[in-house]
Structures are given as structure tokens and as C-alpha cells.
Amino acid sequence: MQPGVQVRMDKWLWAVRLYKTRSVAASACTVGKVRIGGQTVKPARSVRVGEIIVAATGEIKRTIRVVSVIDRRVGAPEAVQCYEDLTPASEYAKPREPNFRTFMPRPKGAGRPTKKERREIDKLDS
């Protein structure tokens, strides 16, 4: 892309494959999941080379520096060359951590809960 050409934030986030669709990228900007310098950005804001963007994608909060500006979606190897990933390794480890816990420990092989046990489990949910 030629220097000096402006690209919308939502279009660039989609082009470098941070978000699956452009509409998802636009709604992420609108909701406040995309920040530059601690400030939320609108989807129509222009992207500039050298900016550091913090974007929440699922459970991961990705931090990237813009290296080049593109307006068309390209393959993954080319997309990676358009930004520098500054995300800490601890962010990438988050989704791998189990996020479940049992309500009531039951011994293996105990079978289905009785009506009384089921009521106790339901009380925990409320």
C-alpha cells in the first residue's frame, strides 16, 4: 500500500486477521475493546504506522505495534508482517488454564444425584 493512504481501524484489524469479520472488528471498537494509548477508538479512526494498539480478542488482550498499513485481507504469513506482536506470554497462556470447578465433589461411580442432592446443587447455582 502507498504511504499516506488512510485506512479505517476496523478495516485494518480485519485485514491483519485480529478479528474474523469486519463487522466484529467494528463492534469491538464501538464497545471499547480496542484502545490506543488508553483511549477507546472508533471504527472510522485512521491507523498510523508506529501506533500501539491494545485489542481484546476473546480471553486474550493482544498488544500490537503497527508496522505497515493495509486495506485488504491477506494471507496469515503476510498479515503477521504488518504488525509487531508485543503481547506478553502470560496472556497467551490464559485460555489454556482450566476454568471449571465442580459444585459438589461426588465420588466416582456414585451414579446420578438423588432428588435431595439435586436440590442442594440447585441452591448453589442461585
Residue pairs with C-beta under 8 A, 6 or more apart in sequence:
1 7
1 68
1 69
1 70
1 71
5 69
5 71
6 46
6 47
6 69
7 15
7 46
7 47
7 69
7 70
7 71
8 43
8 44
8 45
8 46
8 47
9 25
9 29
9 34
9 41
9 42
9 43
9 44
9 45
9 46
9 47
10 22
10 25
10 26
10 29
10 43
10 44
11 22
11 25
11 71
12 47
12 66
12 69
12 70
12 71
13 19
13 25
13 28
13 29
13 34
13 53
13 55
14 21
14 22
14 24
14 25
14 73
15 70
15 71
15 72
15 73
15 74
15 79
15 82
16 70
16 79
16 82
16 83
17 73
17 76
17 79
18 25
18 55
18 57
18 62
18 64
19 25
19 28
19 55
19 57
25 34
25 43
26 43
28 34
28 55
28 56
28 57
29 40
29 41
29 42
29 43
29 45
30 42
30 43
32 40
33 55
33 56
33 57
34 40
34 41
34 53
34 54
34 55
34 56
35 41
35 53
35 54
35 55
36 45
36 51
36 52
36 53
36 54
37 52
47 66
47 69
48 66
48 69
49 66
49 67
49 68
49 69
50 65
50 66
51 65
51 66
52 63
52 64
52 65
52 66
52 86
53 63
53 64
53 65
53 66
54 61
54 62
54 63
55 61
55 62
55 64
56 62
58 95
59 94
59 95
60 87
60 91
60 92
60 94
60 95
61 87
61 91
62 85
62 87
62 91
63 85
63 86
63 87
63 88
64 83
64 84
64 85
64 86
64 87
65 83
65 84
65 86
66 82
66 83
67 81
67 82
67 83
67 84
68 81
68 82
69 82
70 79
70 82
73 79
74 82
103 121
103 124
103 125
104 117
104 120
104 121
104 124
106 113
113 121
